[in-house]
Structure formats: C-alpha cells, structure tokens
Amino acid sequence: MSEFEPKPKEITIEITEELVEEYNKYYLTVLHPRAKKKPIESPYMRTLNKMLCEPNRIQANASKHKYMDFTSYIIEQEELYGLRIAKCKLYMQFFYPTKLRRDLDGNIAMLKDFLDACVENELLIDDSYHVVQEIHATGEYQKGVKKVILTFKDIKYEEEEQ
C-alpha cells in the first residue's frame, strides 16, 4: 500500500485451508528446505487445548513463533505492514466443515499469537484493550469449509488519534 492511498476503514483477513497450504509450501521450499513437517496444521491455528497441552515452555514458545511467522506472512501478502491501527473492533467468524459441537473459546485463543504478530508487524500499535476495544466471535457450519475470517472494523489510525 503506498503512502498516498487512503488507509482502509475496514480490513478483512481470510485464513483458509488453501492459504495454510500455500504458506506450508513456502515454508518447506524457501524458508526451511530441509524441514519435513508442515508448520501450520489448520486455519484455526493454535487452540486453547493445544496451548495448554504444550509439554514445556520451550516447545510452547516455538509453537507460538510458528503461528506468529504464519501471521507475518499473511500481513506481508495482504500488504498490511505498518498501518499502525490505534483503535478498532475485531470480528472473528469460524467456519466449521462438520456439525460437530465446538467451543468458540478454544478457537479464540488463536488471537494471542495472531495479535502479537500484528503488533510485531506494526498493523496494530498495541494489542491492549485500548486499541482492540471489542472482540466478537461467531461460529457456523458450512459443509466442507474450514476457515477463519478476521475483520477489523471502525478503524482509527495513529495519526488520526493525535
């Protein structure tokens, strides 16, 4: 995004299985050609259950950084680096491929790694409640569809806040 284009008032990021596969291919061929294991398993990223089951702090930190790197890749692809959002509301939509019951709270935990990467890549100036003022999450069944849509709404940028 050039500095002369107006900054968007709404930003939508769609994390699909195709995007996960695209990143995994990039990771395995460009970043770590000797690696064998795909770093990202699902568009839902790291759930609360996965976070709580990490055997030690070292593995938990490595896992967090895998998902932060994935989010950084998305931010780069979407050309969102350096927007410096100062205030926004965040809407999350989880699409599930089966009618299996799921707890939204477990999936919402993915925000920890996602928002940390947004701050690291200067999409957000901070991930506190002063900046991300509301978080709304919904889940819905869509046969065969596994994805997450994150939408930043009512965006105000750093220069607008001063």
N, C-alpha and C positions, 0 to 999 in steps of 0.2 A: 504494500500500500504506500503510495507516495505521500509526502508531507502536504501536498496541495489538495488531495482528495479529502472530502469531509469524512470524519470518523463516523462509523455506524452507530445508530442508537439501539440496535439490537444485533446480537451475534449468535448464530446457531452453529453448533458443532455436532455432527452426527458420527457416532462411533459404531461402525458396522463390522460384520464378520469379514467383509472384503477389505476394509481398512486395516483390520488386525492382520490379515494375511499379507497385505502389501507391506506393512511395517516389518513383519517377521521375515519376509523375503529380503528386504533392505538390510535388516539386522544381520541375517545369516550370510549374505553375499558381500556387503560393503563394510559394515562395522566390525563384524566378528566372523570372518570366513571359516575359521576352524571350529566354531561352535556347532553343536549338533542339535541342541534343544531349542525349540521356539520360545522366545522370552514371554510373549503375551498369549494367554490361552483363550481369552474371551473379551467381548466388548464391555462386559460388566466389570472388567479389571479386577482389583483385589477386594473381595468382600470382607465383611467383618469377621466371619468364621475363618477365612484364610489368615487374616491378620492375627487373630487370637491363637491360632494353631502353629504359628512360627516357633520352631524349637529353641531358637536363641536370638539374641539381639543382632548378631552379625548377619544371619540369614534374613531377619526382618528388614534390616537396613538395605541389604542387597535387593530384596524384593521391592521395597519402596522405590529404589532408584531405577529399577527396570520400568516401572509404571510411570515414573516421572520422565524418563527418557522417551517413552512412547507418547506422552502428552506433549513434550517438547517437539517431537516430530510432527504431531498434529498442528501445533501452533505455527510451526515453520511452513507446513504445507498450505495452511489457510492464510498465511501472511498476516498474522495477528501479533507478531513480536513488537513489543514496545508501545502498545496503545495506552498503557497506564490508566486503566479504569479506576476511578476514585469512589464511585458508588454504583451499585447495581442490585438487581434481584436475579436469582438463579432458579430456573425451572428445569427439572430433570424428568424425562419420560423414559421409562424402561419398557421395552417391548420383549415379551417372552414367547418362545416358539411353541410351548405346550401349555395346557391348562393346570399344570402342577402348581400347587399353592407355594407362594414365595413370600418372604418377609422383605418389605421395602427397606427396613432399617439396615439389614445386612448389606444390601447393594449401595445404600447411600454412603457407606464407609469409603467407597472409591473416591469420594470427594477429597479426602485427606491428601492422597498422592496427586490428584488432578489439580487442586487449588495450589498446592505447594509449587508445582511446576508452572502454573500460571503466574505466580509471583516471581519465580526464578527467571521467567522469560518476559517479565515486565508487561504481561497482559493486564494484570491487576497490580495496584501499588501495595496491597496487603491482602491477606485472606481473613482479616478480622471481621467482626460484625459491623464495624464502621463502614467497611467497603461492601461486603456481601451482606446486605441488610435483611434479605429474606431468602429462604430456600424452600421451594415447593417440589415435591416428588410425587409422581404417579406411576402406576404400572398398568399394563394392559396386555391382553393376549392377542397375538396376531400370528396365525398359523405359520410355522416355519421361519419366523422373523426373530432374530436375536440382535438387538441393537439398543443403544442409548442415545437420546438426543438431549443435549445440554444447551439451554438458551439463556443468554444474558440479556435481560430487559431493563428498561428505564436507566440506561447507562449515562453516567456523567463522568467526564474525564477530568484528570488532574488540573489542567489549565482552566476548566470551567468552574472548579471549586474554589479558586483563589480570589 
